[in-house]
Amino acid sequence: MPNISEGIDDINRQMEEYVESMRSEFFWYAARKYQGYVGMDVTYVVTRNDESLLSIRFDATLNAGGSGQYCRTFTLDKRTGSVLKLGNLFRDGSDYVGVISGDVLRQMTEQVNAGIADYFIPGGIWSPDECFTKIDTDQEFYLDGDNHLVIVFEEYAVAPGKEGMPEFTVGDDLLAGMLRSTSLVR
Protein backbone atom coordinates (compact mmCIF):
# COMPACT_ATOMS: atom_id res chain seq x y z
CA MET A 1 0.00 0.00 0.00
CA PRO A 2 1.43 3.39 -0.94
CA ASN A 3 2.13 6.09 1.61
CA ILE A 4 -0.91 8.33 1.36
CA SER A 5 -0.10 10.61 4.28
CA GLU A 6 0.47 13.60 1.95
CA GLY A 7 -2.95 13.02 0.37
CA ILE A 8 -4.55 12.78 3.79
CA ASP A 9 -2.85 16.02 4.84
CA ASP A 10 -4.02 17.67 1.59
CA ILE A 11 -7.66 16.59 1.91
CA ASN A 12 -7.69 17.62 5.58
CA ARG A 13 -6.25 21.03 4.65
CA GLN A 14 -8.87 21.50 1.90
CA MET A 15 -11.72 20.54 4.22
CA GLU A 16 -10.42 22.89 6.93
CA GLU A 17 -10.19 25.72 4.37
CA TYR A 18 -13.78 25.09 3.28
CA VAL A 19 -15.10 25.10 6.84
CA GLU A 20 -13.10 28.28 7.55
CA SER A 21 -14.56 29.95 4.43
CA MET A 22 -18.07 29.10 5.64
CA ARG A 23 -17.17 30.42 9.10
CA SER A 24 -15.94 33.68 7.53
CA GLU A 25 -19.15 33.95 5.49
CA PHE A 26 -21.18 33.48 8.68
CA PHE A 27 -19.26 36.19 10.55
CA TRP A 28 -19.56 38.59 7.61
CA TYR A 29 -23.35 38.28 7.68
CA ALA A 30 -23.49 38.37 11.48
CA ALA A 31 -21.35 41.51 11.78
CA ARG A 32 -22.58 43.56 8.85
CA LYS A 33 -25.97 42.55 7.70
CA TYR A 34 -28.40 41.20 10.21
CA GLN A 35 -27.33 42.49 13.64
CA GLY A 36 -26.30 39.00 14.73
CA TYR A 37 -29.51 37.24 13.68
CA VAL A 38 -27.69 34.69 11.59
CA GLY A 39 -27.34 30.92 11.80
CA MET A 40 -25.23 28.43 9.93
CA ASP A 41 -25.09 24.67 9.89
CA VAL A 42 -22.25 22.76 8.27
CA THR A 43 -22.64 19.00 8.02
CA TYR A 44 -20.86 16.25 6.17
CA VAL A 45 -21.51 12.72 5.01
CA VAL A 46 -19.03 10.10 3.90
CA THR A 47 -20.46 8.96 0.57
CA ARG A 48 -17.84 6.30 -0.08
CA ASN A 49 -15.04 4.80 1.98
CA ASP A 50 -13.42 1.62 0.71
CA GLU A 51 -9.95 0.34 -0.21
CA SER A 52 -9.78 2.68 -3.23
CA LEU A 53 -11.55 5.92 -2.31
CA LEU A 54 -12.70 8.22 0.42
CA SER A 55 -15.40 10.61 -0.82
CA ILE A 56 -16.93 13.21 1.50
CA ARG A 57 -19.69 15.75 0.89
CA PHE A 58 -19.99 18.91 3.01
CA ASP A 59 -23.28 20.83 3.04
CA ALA A 60 -23.67 24.28 4.55
CA THR A 61 -26.86 26.24 5.13
CA LEU A 62 -26.62 29.93 5.96
CA ASN A 63 -29.75 31.51 7.47
CA ALA A 64 -29.85 35.29 7.39
CA GLY A 65 -33.41 36.41 6.82
CA GLY A 66 -33.57 33.77 4.10
CA SER A 67 -31.30 30.84 3.54
CA GLY A 68 -28.64 29.76 1.10
CA GLN A 69 -27.19 26.30 0.62
CA TYR A 70 -23.62 25.51 -0.34
CA CYS A 71 -21.89 22.25 -1.17
CA ARG A 72 -18.29 21.14 -1.42
CA THR A 73 -17.03 17.64 -2.08
CA PHE A 74 -13.66 16.01 -1.46
CA THR A 75 -12.39 12.72 -2.87
CA LEU A 76 -9.13 11.00 -1.94
CA ASP A 77 -7.71 8.24 -4.13
CA LYS A 78 -6.27 5.93 -1.48
CA ARG A 79 -4.23 4.05 -4.06
CA THR A 80 -2.19 7.11 -5.03
CA GLY A 81 -2.71 9.51 -2.14
CA SER A 82 -4.07 12.17 -4.52
CA VAL A 83 -7.04 14.42 -3.87
CA LEU A 84 -9.14 14.15 -7.04
CA LYS A 85 -10.88 16.80 -9.06
CA LEU A 86 -13.51 15.73 -11.58
CA GLY A 87 -11.12 15.87 -14.52
CA ASN A 88 -8.73 13.47 -12.75
CA LEU A 89 -11.25 10.66 -13.26
CA PHE A 90 -11.01 10.88 -17.05
CA ARG A 91 -8.42 10.25 -19.72
CA ASP A 92 -6.69 13.29 -21.19
CA GLY A 93 -8.53 14.63 -24.21
CA SER A 94 -11.85 12.98 -23.35
CA ASP A 95 -14.98 15.10 -23.62
CA TYR A 96 -16.18 14.33 -20.11
CA VAL A 97 -17.64 17.85 -19.76
CA GLY A 98 -19.77 17.43 -22.89
CA VAL A 99 -20.89 13.88 -22.08
CA ILE A 100 -21.78 14.60 -18.45
CA SER A 101 -23.45 17.90 -19.36
CA GLY A 102 -25.60 16.15 -21.96
CA ASP A 103 -26.73 13.54 -19.45
CA VAL A 104 -27.47 16.16 -16.78
CA LEU A 105 -29.49 18.22 -19.28
CA ARG A 106 -31.38 15.08 -20.34
CA GLN A 107 -32.28 14.33 -16.71
CA MET A 108 -33.29 17.95 -16.07
CA THR A 109 -35.54 17.96 -19.15
CA GLU A 110 -37.18 14.67 -18.17
CA GLN A 111 -37.89 15.95 -14.65
CA VAL A 112 -39.30 19.26 -15.93
CA ASN A 113 -41.48 17.46 -18.50
CA ALA A 114 -42.74 15.09 -15.78
CA GLY A 115 -43.64 18.09 -13.60
CA ILE A 116 -41.44 16.97 -10.71
CA ALA A 117 -38.74 19.66 -10.85
CA ASP A 118 -37.93 23.06 -12.27
CA TYR A 119 -34.54 23.80 -13.81
CA PHE A 120 -33.02 26.62 -15.82
CA ILE A 121 -33.12 24.85 -19.19
CA PRO A 122 -33.76 26.00 -22.76
CA GLY A 123 -37.36 26.15 -23.90
CA GLY A 124 -38.80 27.36 -20.62
CA ILE A 125 -39.30 30.80 -19.13
CA TRP A 126 -35.60 31.37 -18.48
CA SER A 127 -33.48 33.62 -20.67
CA PRO A 128 -30.67 31.88 -22.60
CA ASP A 129 -27.96 33.34 -20.37
CA GLU A 130 -29.70 31.84 -17.29
CA CYS A 131 -30.02 28.34 -18.77
CA PHE A 132 -27.79 25.42 -17.93
CA THR A 133 -25.44 24.62 -20.79
CA LYS A 134 -22.61 22.63 -19.25
CA ILE A 135 -20.90 21.61 -16.05
CA ASP A 136 -17.68 23.26 -14.94
CA THR A 137 -14.45 21.37 -15.58
CA ASP A 138 -14.03 21.25 -11.80
CA GLN A 139 -17.73 20.66 -10.99
CA GLU A 140 -18.51 19.38 -7.50
CA PHE A 141 -18.97 15.60 -7.53
CA TYR A 142 -18.85 12.58 -5.32
CA LEU A 143 -18.70 8.85 -5.82
CA ASP A 144 -21.33 6.89 -3.98
CA GLY A 145 -21.06 3.46 -2.37
CA ASP A 146 -22.30 1.83 -5.58
CA ASN A 147 -19.44 3.37 -7.65
CA HIS A 148 -21.72 5.91 -9.37
CA LEU A 149 -20.57 9.39 -10.28
CA VAL A 150 -22.90 12.01 -8.79
CA ILE A 151 -22.76 15.64 -9.96
CA VAL A 152 -23.85 18.27 -7.40
CA PHE A 153 -24.93 21.88 -7.92
CA GLU A 154 -25.26 24.55 -5.27
CA GLU A 155 -28.62 26.16 -4.64
CA TYR A 156 -29.64 28.60 -7.41
CA ALA A 157 -26.88 27.41 -9.79
CA VAL A 158 -29.19 25.49 -12.16
CA ALA A 159 -32.63 25.85 -10.59
CA PRO A 160 -34.81 28.06 -8.42
CA GLY A 161 -34.08 27.88 -4.70
CA LYS A 162 -37.05 25.58 -4.07
CA GLU A 163 -35.06 22.78 -5.74
CA GLY A 164 -32.32 22.97 -3.12
CA MET A 165 -28.98 21.55 -4.25
CA PRO A 166 -29.78 19.32 -7.23
CA GLU A 167 -27.68 16.26 -7.88
CA PHE A 168 -27.57 13.93 -10.84
CA THR A 169 -26.23 10.40 -11.10
CA VAL A 170 -24.43 10.03 -14.41
CA GLY A 171 -25.21 6.96 -16.50
CA ASP A 172 -22.37 4.43 -16.16
CA ASP A 173 -22.57 3.47 -19.83
CA LEU A 174 -21.81 7.06 -20.86
CA LEU A 175 -18.49 7.06 -19.02
CA ALA A 176 -17.13 3.84 -20.55
CA GLY A 177 -13.91 4.41 -22.45
CA MET A 178 -13.26 7.82 -20.89
CA LEU A 179 -12.25 6.77 -17.38
CA ARG A 180 -8.63 6.60 -16.26
CA SER A 181 -9.49 3.75 -13.92
CA THR A 182 -12.69 1.77 -14.25
CA SER A 183 -12.38 0.62 -10.64
CA LEU A 184 -13.21 4.11 -9.33
CA VAL A 185 -16.48 4.48 -11.21
CA ARG A 186 -18.54 1.65 -12.62
trRosetta pair geometry for C-beta under 8 A, 3 or more apart (Angstrom, degrees):
i j d omega theta_ij theta_ji phi_ij phi_ji
1 4 7.8 -60 159 -13 96 105
2 79 6.7 74 22 173 121 41
2 80 6.6 13 64 -123 158 25
2 81 5.9 -112 115 -25 119 110
3 6 7.5 64 123 2 92 89
3 81 6.7 8 103 -69 50 149
4 7 4.5 -46 -173 42 83 119
4 8 5.8 90 125 -27 86 94
4 76 7.4 95 176 169 129 118
4 78 5.8 -41 -84 -151 168 56
4 80 7.5 91 -106 97 98 28
4 81 3.5 -165 -128 -97 68 90
5 8 5.5 -51 -146 36 35 113
5 9 6.3 38 154 -20 66 103
5 81 7.3 -14 31 -138 35 129
6 9 5.6 -52 -148 37 33 112
6 10 6.2 35 152 -22 65 107
6 81 5.6 65 62 159 86 129
7 10 5.5 -53 -145 36 32 114
7 11 6.3 27 158 -15 67 104
7 76 5.4 120 154 -152 114 106
7 77 7.2 -103 -149 60 154 65
7 78 7.7 -178 97 -108 149 39
7 80 7.2 116 -67 103 147 63
7 81 3.3 -166 -17 -180 124 63
7 82 5.6 -77 -107 -43 120 14
7 83 6.0 165 -155 -41 83 71
8 11 6.1 -54 -143 38 29 104
8 12 6.2 30 156 -17 63 110
8 76 7.0 50 -87 -142 53 155
8 81 7.5 -61 -16 -146 70 87
9 12 5.8 -59 -147 40 27 112
9 13 6.2 30 154 -22 64 107
10 13 5.7 -54 -147 34 29 111
10 14 6.4 26 155 -17 64 106
10 83 4.9 -132 116 -18 120 126
11 14 5.7 -52 -146 38 33 111
11 15 6.3 32 155 -18 66 106
11 54 7.4 84 164 88 172 121
11 56 7.9 111 176 26 121 125
11 74 5.3 118 -154 170 97 128
11 76 4.8 -52 -55 -69 152 117
11 83 5.0 165 -74 -95 83 117
12 15 5.8 -56 -146 38 30 109
12 16 6.2 31 155 -19 65 107
13 16 5.7 -56 -147 38 29 112
13 17 6.3 31 153 -20 64 106
14 17 5.7 -52 -147 35 31 113
14 18 6.5 33 153 -20 64 103
14 74 5.9 149 99 -112 125 125
14 83 6.4 131 -3 -162 150 164
15 18 5.7 -51 -150 33 34 112
15 19 6.5 31 154 -15 66 104
15 56 7.2 -1 -97 92 129 143
15 58 7.0 149 -141 -47 88 139
15 74 5.8 -58 -70 -29 95 162
16 19 5.9 -55 -146 39 32 108
16 20 6.1 32 154 -19 65 109
17 20 5.6 -56 -145 40 30 112
17 21 6.3 33 154 -23 65 103
18 21 5.7 -52 -149 32 31 111
18 22 6.6 28 153 -15 64 103
18 58 6.0 128 125 62 142 160
18 72 4.7 -148 -142 81 145 164
18 74 8.0 -133 -6 -49 148 118
19 22 5.7 -55 -151 38 34 110
19 23 6.3 39 148 -23 65 105
19 42 6.1 126 -126 144 84 163
19 58 7.5 -120 -70 -150 79 153
20 23 5.3 -50 -145 35 35 117
20 24 6.4 38 153 -20 65 102
21 24 5.6 -49 -147 35 33 112
21 25 6.5 38 150 -21 63 103
22 25 5.5 -49 -148 34 35 115
22 26 6.5 41 150 -23 64 102
22 40 6.5 164 162 171 100 142
22 42 5.4 109 114 -82 159 133
22 60 4.7 -136 -129 -121 140 159
22 62 7.7 -153 -160 -66 88 107
22 70 6.9 -170 -102 72 107 142
23 26 5.6 -52 -153 32 31 115
23 27 6.5 25 153 -13 65 106
23 40 7.9 179 -102 87 41 152
24 27 5.9 -56 -146 40 32 107
24 28 6.3 39 153 -25 65 103
25 28 5.7 -51 -149 30 30 114
25 29 6.7 25 155 -12 63 104
25 40 7.6 125 91 -103 97 151
25 62 6.3 -80 127 -91 118 148
26 29 6.1 -63 -156 39 29 105
26 30 6.1 24 153 -17 67 113
26 38 6.3 155 -163 133 72 126
26 40 4.3 -89 -98 -7 122 148
26 62 6.5 -150 -90 -122 73 104
27 30 5.4 -54 -137 41 34 112
27 31 5.8 24 166 -13 69 112
28 31 6.4 -64 -142 42 21 101
28 32 6.0 -25 176 20 60 120
28 33 7.5 46 132 -10 68 110
29 32 6.9 -81 -129 53 17 83
29 33 4.8 -44 -153 37 60 128
29 34 6.0 7 166 15 86 108
29 38 4.6 137 113 -118 112 152
29 62 6.7 133 -3 -179 160 122
29 64 4.5 -92 -177 -95 138 153
30 33 7.7 5 -26 44 10 85
30 34 7.0 -52 -113 60 34 89
30 36 5.3 41 -166 -114 86 46
30 38 4.4 -121 -80 41 76 135
33 38 7.4 82 71 -69 106 127
33 64 6.1 39 101 177 135 134
34 37 4.6 -100 146 60 108 83
34 38 5.2 126 65 -55 128 93
34 64 5.0 -163 -16 -162 150 92
34 65 6.0 -154 -104 -33 132 101
37 64 7.4 119 101 -139 72 61
37 65 7.6 79 105 -56 111 72
38 62 7.3 -15 -171 -172 101 85
38 63 6.6 158 -160 87 51 64
38 64 4.6 1 -116 -96 93 92
39 62 7.7 162 89 -158 49 42
39 63 4.3 0 59 55 92 114
39 64 7.9 -173 30 -62 54 59
40 60 6.4 -3 -173 -172 102 98
40 61 6.8 172 -149 86 55 52
40 62 5.0 -9 -104 -107 95 66
40 63 7.0 -164 -74 21 45 72
41 60 6.9 172 89 -149 51 51
41 61 5.0 7 51 49 95 97
42 58 6.4 -2 -173 -174 95 104
42 59 7.3 171 -150 88 49 45
42 60 4.5 -11 -102 -101 81 88
43 58 7.3 163 86 -153 39 57
43 59 5.4 -12 61 60 87 92
43 60 7.9 169 20 -81 59 43
44 56 5.6 8 -177 180 120 105
44 57 6.5 163 -153 85 68 46
44 58 4.7 -30 -95 -97 93 67
44 59 7.3 165 -89 16 41 68
45 56 7.3 167 83 -154 38 62
45 57 5.4 -10 57 58 85 96
45 59 7.8 17 2 -1 97 107
46 49 5.1 -3 167 -31 128 120
46 54 7.2 -53 -148 -163 105 80
46 55 7.3 114 -168 78 60 54
46 56 5.5 -35 -105 -101 59 79
47 55 4.7 -56 67 104 98 105
47 56 6.8 170 10 -103 84 21
47 57 5.5 58 -32 -10 121 108
47 73 8.0 -20 12 -139 138 112
47 142 4.5 67 55 153 158 136
47 143 6.7 148 110 76 114 43
47 144 5.3 -77 170 -108 104 55
47 145 7.0 -135 164 -34 58 73
47 150 7.6 -113 -178 38 153 135
48 53 5.3 16 115 100 120 112
48 54 7.1 -175 97 -140 71 23
48 55 4.2 36 44 33 97 111
48 142 7.2 165 6 166 103 95
48 143 4.9 -40 10 97 154 86
48 144 6.0 150 -56 -178 107 14
48 145 5.3 178 -101 -78 78 50
48 147 8.0 98 -120 -80 145 43
49 53 7.4 -115 -109 103 29 62
49 54 5.1 29 -113 -117 78 74
49 55 7.5 -139 -59 31 59 62
50 53 6.2 27 48 48 83 70
50 145 7.9 120 -38 -136 115 70
51 78 6.6 -139 163 82 38 141
52 77 7.0 -35 170 -151 73 66
52 78 5.8 170 178 44 18 102
52 79 5.9 -12 -138 -30 68 108
52 183 6.0 -162 -106 131 158 108
52 184 6.2 -153 148 -97 136 68
53 75 6.2 -18 -163 -167 111 96
53 76 6.7 147 -156 78 57 56
53 77 6.2 -30 -100 -108 76 47
53 78 6.2 -145 -76 -1 21 96
53 143 5.9 3 127 67 162 138
53 184 6.3 97 -52 -137 132 86
54 75 7.1 165 86 -152 52 48
54 76 4.4 3 54 51 100 106
54 78 6.3 92 -13 -54 91 105
55 73 7.0 0 -173 -177 87 106
55 74 7.3 171 -150 90 45 50
55 75 4.4 -1 -106 -107 82 89
55 76 7.7 -156 -69 26 45 62
55 142 4.6 127 165 -162 122 88
55 143 4.7 -176 -49 46 162 79
55 144 7.7 -97 84 -72 144 25
56 73 6.9 165 87 -156 50 60
56 74 4.9 -7 58 60 97 96
56 75 7.6 -177 22 -76 62 47
56 142 7.6 -137 65 -122 15 124
57 71 6.7 -18 -171 -163 96 101
57 72 7.8 158 -157 84 52 41
57 73 5.0 -21 -104 -104 70 88
57 142 5.1 -60 -63 -54 106 153
57 152 7.1 129 -134 -46 123 165
58 71 6.9 153 84 -156 60 49
58 72 4.8 -7 58 61 110 87
58 73 7.3 -168 21 -81 71 37
58 74 7.5 42 -10 -3 103 102
59 69 6.7 -17 -169 -167 95 99
59 70 7.3 150 -159 81 48 52
59 71 5.5 -14 -104 -102 68 78
59 165 7.1 -153 -127 23 109 158
60 69 7.1 154 83 -156 53 50
60 70 4.4 -11 60 60 103 101
60 71 7.6 -166 22 -72 73 34
60 72 7.9 23 -4 6 108 97
61 67 5.7 0 -176 -174 96 119
61 68 7.3 165 -152 81 53 41
61 69 5.3 -18 -100 -101 76 75
61 70 7.8 -173 -75 22 32 72
62 67 6.4 158 81 -154 49 64
62 68 4.9 -8 56 55 101 91
62 69 8.0 -169 20 -78 70 29
62 70 7.3 38 -9 -4 104 111
63 66 7.6 -144 -146 105 57 23
63 67 4.7 -23 -98 -97 69 93
64 67 7.7 126 22 -96 56 44
64 68 8.0 -17 29 7 97 100
68 155 6.0 -169 -162 71 60 134
68 156 7.7 -39 -137 0 92 126
69 154 6.6 -178 102 -164 75 73
69 155 4.0 100 51 -23 94 128
69 164 6.2 8 36 -161 162 68
69 165 5.2 -116 119 -45 131 109
70 154 5.5 -4 -126 -132 49 120
70 155 7.4 -73 -62 19 40 96
71 140 5.6 124 110 150 104 166
71 152 5.1 -101 123 143 152 131
71 153 7.7 91 42 106 133 16
71 154 5.4 -162 24 -89 89 73
71 165 5.2 115 -33 -161 132 151
72 140 6.4 -121 -128 -118 34 126
73 140 4.8 122 12 -168 107 88
73 141 5.9 -134 77 69 154 31
73 142 4.6 -134 -148 -63 139 92
73 152 6.4 126 -33 34 128 137
74 83 6.7 -43 -164 -152 87 111
75 83 7.0 125 77 -163 51 61
75 84 4.5 -43 91 55 107 106
75 141 7.5 -28 -21 93 137 85
75 142 6.6 167 -67 -129 110 60
75 143 6.3 80 -122 8 135 102
76 81 7.6 -21 -173 -152 98 31
76 82 7.4 164 -153 88 57 36
76 83 5.6 -36 -98 -100 68 64
76 84 7.3 176 -99 3 15 87
77 80 4.7 14 107 39 120 97
77 81 7.1 -37 84 21 79 16
77 82 4.9 5 44 59 114 83
77 83 7.8 -165 12 -88 78 15
77 84 5.5 88 -31 -44 101 114
77 88 7.8 -122 -30 137 134 134
77 184 7.3 -41 -112 -102 101 130
78 81 7.4 34 -150 -72 29 46
82 88 7.0 -160 129 -164 131 153
84 88 4.3 -138 -148 73 84 138
84 89 6.5 72 180 -54 132 81
85 88 5.2 109 54 -9 65 105
85 138 5.2 -44 -168 -129 121 89
86 89 6.2 -51 -173 15 43 112
86 90 7.8 10 147 0 68 108
86 96 7.3 -177 148 125 99 137
86 135 7.8 -113 152 136 170 132
86 137 7.0 -175 72 160 116 44
86 138 6.0 167 24 -136 105 33
86 139 5.4 32 -34 52 161 76
86 141 5.1 101 -94 8 101 135
87 90 6.1 -74 -159 42 46 101
87 96 7.0 165 -115 58 58 140
87 137 5.7 14 -57 173 122 90
87 138 6.9 -48 -9 -84 105 63
88 180 7.2 -56 160 7 55 148
89 96 7.4 129 80 -133 96 160
89 149 7.3 117 158 -103 168 130
89 179 6.2 -46 160 -133 81 79
89 180 6.3 -155 177 18 29 101
89 181 7.9 -95 -152 41 61 79
89 184 6.3 -138 -133 100 95 140
89 185 6.4 51 -168 -13 128 129
90 94 4.6 -120 169 63 116 133
90 96 4.2 -116 -65 -48 168 142
90 175 8.0 -115 -97 -154 98 92
90 178 4.9 -20 -141 154 101 96
90 179 6.2 -69 -106 -105 55 36
90 180 6.3 151 -166 -27 4 86
91 94 4.7 93 66 -27 83 120
91 178 5.8 -137 24 -168 96 47
91 179 7.1 50 -23 92 86 11
91 180 5.7 152 -69 -79 60 66
94 99 7.9 -37 158 3 97 132
94 177 7.9 161 -121 119 126 75
94 178 4.0 123 -166 -144 151 96
95 98 4.1 -21 164 36 110 118
95 99 5.7 115 106 -22 85 93
95 178 7.7 -93 51 -116 52 134
96 99 5.8 -58 -139 42 32 108
96 100 5.8 25 166 -13 70 112
96 175 7.7 35 -125 -125 95 82
96 178 5.6 145 -79 163 90 141
97 100 6.4 -60 -140 43 22 103
97 101 5.9 23 160 -20 61 115
97 134 5.8 45 164 178 100 121
97 135 5.9 -146 -146 65 75 89
97 137 5.9 -45 -79 -94 128 66
98 101 5.8 -57 -140 39 24 112
98 102 6.3 27 160 -21 62 107
98 134 7.1 -36 -95 -126 47 124
99 102 5.9 -56 -152 33 26 112
99 103 6.7 20 154 -14 62 106
99 174 5.3 160 172 167 112 108
99 175 7.3 142 125 -87 140 53
99 178 6.9 -149 29 -36 159 164
100 103 5.8 -59 -151 38 34 108
100 104 6.2 33 153 -19 68 107
100 135 5.5 -33 105 15 116 141
100 139 7.7 -160 118 44 146 152
100 149 7.8 -82 -114 121 119 136
100 151 6.3 128 177 -61 121 144
100 170 5.5 -45 -126 -111 86 139
100 174 7.6 138 -82 123 50 134
101 104 5.7 -54 -145 38 31 111
101 105 6.2 29 157 -17 66 108
101 132 8.0 -171 -158 155 92 98
101 133 7.1 2 -172 135 134 45
101 134 3.9 -30 -113 -130 153 69
101 135 5.1 -146 -79 1 85 81
102 105 5.8 -56 -145 39 28 109
102 106 6.3 33 153 -23 63 105
103 106 5.5 -49 -148 33 33 116
103 107 6.5 31 154 -17 65 104
103 168 7.2 156 119 147 92 129
103 170 5.3 91 96 -138 151 78
103 171 5.6 -147 -136 13 139 98
103 174 5.5 -104 -62 -20 138 176
104 107 5.8 -56 -151 37 31 109
104 108 6.3 34 151 -21 66 106
104 132 7.3 -104 120 154 114 141
104 135 6.5 108 7 -51 155 107
104 151 6.0 -59 -86 72 126 149
104 168 4.8 133 -118 73 82 165
104 170 7.5 -39 -56 -92 80 87
105 108 5.5 -50 -144 36 33 114
105 109 6.2 35 156 -20 65 106
105 121 6.6 133 -149 -128 83 117
105 132 6.3 -172 -95 106 88 114
106 109 5.9 -57 -149 36 27 111
106 110 6.4 28 154 -18 63 107
107 110 5.7 -53 -147 36 32 112
107 111 6.3 28 156 -16 65 107
107 168 5.1 148 69 -137 156 121
108 111 6.0 -62 -152 39 28 108
108 112 6.3 26 154 -17 66 108
108 117 7.3 -105 -146 100 60 128
108 119 4.1 -72 -161 55 115 165
108 121 5.2 158 125 -63 126 136
108 132 6.6 125 -16 53 175 147
108 158 7.2 -100 -104 156 141 123
108 166 8.0 51 -98 167 95 157
108 168 7.8 -54 -49 -83 79 139
109 112 5.8 -54 -144 38 30 109
109 113 6.1 27 158 -15 65 110
109 121 6.0 -165 -78 162 75 164
110 113 5.9 -59 -144 41 27 109
110 114 6.2 21 157 -14 64 112
111 114 5.8 -59 -143 42 29 108
111 116 5.1 -89 -162 71 80 95
111 117 3.8 4 146 35 124 118
111 119 7.0 78 76 -13 116 118
112 115 7.7 38 175 -71 32 28
112 117 6.1 -70 -69 81 55 76
112 118 6.4 83 -112 -114 90 38
112 119 5.8 -100 -59 29 116 90
112 121 6.3 -131 -18 37 157 134
112 124 6.9 -91 -169 -73 149 132
114 117 7.9 37 66 18 95 78
117 159 7.1 -52 172 -130 101 144
117 163 6.0 69 -157 -118 95 118
117 166 7.5 87 -162 -108 141 125
118 159 6.0 124 96 -155 67 99
118 160 5.7 0 98 20 122 111
118 162 7.2 39 45 70 121 113
118 163 6.2 -140 59 -56 76 121
119 132 6.4 -31 161 0 112 131
119 158 5.6 -9 -154 145 99 90
119 159 4.7 -57 -111 -88 60 96
119 163 7.1 74 -81 -86 67 171
119 166 7.2 24 -99 -57 109 170
120 124 7.6 -136 -141 61 34 132
120 126 4.6 139 -145 -127 78 172
120 130 5.0 -112 -158 140 129 87
120 131 5.1 -160 149 -115 85 41
120 132 5.4 121 86 -22 87 81
120 158 5.6 -138 37 -170 99 47
120 159 6.2 -147 -9 -82 81 38
121 124 5.9 80 68 -1 71 119
121 126 7.2 104 40 40 28 132
121 131 5.7 75 -142 -151 18 100
121 132 5.8 -29 -90 39 67 99
122 126 8.0 -95 -91 72 28 100
122 128 7.0 26 -106 -114 90 73
122 131 5.1 64 -59 -161 63 160
124 131 7.9 148 42 -102 98 107
126 130 4.3 -122 -178 89 107 120
126 131 5.3 138 106 -71 123 79
127 130 4.9 87 57 7 76 106
127 131 7.4 -135 95 -22 39 89
128 131 5.6 -49 -150 16 36 118
132 158 4.6 34 -76 -138 125 103
135 139 4.1 -30 176 -57 111 151
135 151 6.2 -84 -107 -153 143 140
136 139 4.5 146 56 -66 78 73
139 151 5.8 -1 136 -147 133 101
139 152 7.8 156 159 54 90 56
139 153 8.0 -37 -160 -82 105 71
140 151 7.4 109 85 -165 62 56
140 152 4.5 -61 107 70 110 98
140 153 7.4 162 51 -82 111 28
140 154 7.6 91 13 -41 146 81
141 149 6.1 -15 -171 -170 126 87
141 150 6.3 149 -160 79 70 52
141 151 5.4 -33 -101 -102 89 53
141 152 6.5 172 -94 12 31 85
142 150 5.3 -17 62 62 76 106
142 152 6.8 33 1 -19 93 125
143 147 6.5 -10 -177 -140 107 37
143 148 7.0 159 -154 73 61 37
143 149 6.2 -31 -101 -96 74 53
143 150 7.2 164 -99 16 22 85
143 184 6.6 -94 -106 168 162 82
143 185 6.3 -122 -121 -88 118 81
144 147 7.3 -59 72 12 67 14
144 148 5.0 -4 40 53 109 90
144 150 5.7 69 -33 -20 105 126
144 169 7.6 -34 3 -112 136 111
146 186 7.5 -11 141 -47 75 125
147 172 8.0 52 111 -107 97 122
147 184 7.3 151 -147 141 93 30
147 185 5.7 143 171 -146 85 33
147 186 4.4 117 113 -48 117 79
148 169 5.0 0 157 -155 134 109
148 170 7.2 166 -179 50 84 65
148 172 6.8 -86 -114 -66 78 97
148 185 7.1 60 -137 -151 18 86
148 186 6.4 -5 -82 3 56 117
149 169 7.2 129 80 -156 50 57
149 170 4.5 -20 82 40 106 116
149 175 6.6 117 8 -67 139 153
149 185 5.0 4 -46 -129 101 134
150 167 5.3 19 174 174 105 117
150 168 7.0 161 -156 78 61 35
150 169 5.2 -30 -99 -94 79 66
150 170 7.4 -160 -88 0 27 79
151 167 6.5 167 83 -155 47 65
151 168 4.9 -13 57 58 99 90
151 170 6.3 74 -16 -44 106 104
152 165 6.2 17 -173 157 95 108
152 166 7.7 167 -149 94 49 46
152 167 4.6 -17 -100 -102 70 98
153 157 4.2 -142 180 72 105 130
153 158 4.8 -21 170 9 169 115
153 159 7.5 111 97 11 138 96
153 165 6.2 -174 84 -166 56 67
153 166 5.1 5 48 61 111 86
153 167 7.2 -171 17 -79 69 49
154 157 4.8 97 60 -29 74 122
154 165 5.8 -37 -136 -121 29 100
155 161 5.6 40 180 -128 110 71
155 163 7.8 162 -132 77 70 73
155 164 6.0 -68 -97 -171 96 31
155 165 5.4 -64 -54 -72 69 73
156 159 7.4 -109 -110 72 20 50
156 160 7.4 2 -107 -151 62 24
156 161 5.7 -3 -67 -75 87 76
158 166 6.0 -83 70 46 115 134
159 162 7.8 -97 143 62 104 66
159 163 3.7 -27 126 45 140 151
159 166 5.6 90 7 -25 138 131
160 163 5.9 106 67 -1 64 99
161 164 7.6 54 176 -67 50 30
163 166 5.4 -7 147 -56 117 103
170 174 6.2 -103 168 63 95 126
170 175 6.4 84 124 -47 121 115
171 174 4.5 85 79 -4 97 109
171 175 7.6 177 95 -10 57 85
172 175 6.1 -66 -159 34 39 107
172 176 7.3 59 148 -45 68 89
172 185 7.2 -174 -126 153 83 91
172 186 4.2 -37 -130 92 132 118
173 176 5.9 -27 -159 -7 42 117
175 178 5.5 -102 -167 52 56 109
175 179 5.6 52 155 -47 102 105
175 185 5.9 -50 125 116 160 134
175 186 7.7 104 62 76 128 69
176 179 7.4 -41 -122 4 24 105
176 182 8.0 29 -124 -113 64 115
179 182 5.3 114 89 -83 138 57
179 184 7.0 -170 -169 55 124 100
179 185 5.8 -149 -111 54 140 108
180 184 7.7 21 68 21 87 134
181 184 4.9 77 88 -6 103 104
182 185 7.1 -83 -152 68 43 63
182 186 7.6 -6 -176 163 81 21
